[in-house]
C-alpha cells in the first residue's frame, strides 16, 4: 500500500506532473525564459545572483523566480531571507545538455 498521491514522485528519478497551463504561462515571459536558459545547465543560483546577472532589482527578479517555482518549472528553496533563496532545474528534468523535459513537452534550448 502506498501513501503517495499521483503528483508525488515514486522515486528520485520521477518528478511531479506539471500543470501545462501554469508551466507555459511561467515560460511565456521573456525575463523568465532568460532565467530558464541561465539555469538550464544545472547551476543553483540565489535570487541575488540572478538579479546581479540580469542587472535588475532583487524584488522584481524574486517575483519572477517565485512564478517559475510555483509552476514547478524550477525548484526553489527558501533561504534565511529572500535574497538567499536558491533556484535550479533538477537533473531529472535535464536528460541531456540543452534539453529540458517537463513531461508534457521537451524544450531543446540548442534550437531556441
Protein Blocks (a to p, Z undefined) as FASTA:
>chain_A
ZZbdfklcfbfkbccdddfklmmmmmmpfklmmmmmmmmnopacdfklmmmmnopafklm
mmmmmmmmmnomaccdddfblklpccdddfklmmbghiacehjaccdfklZZ
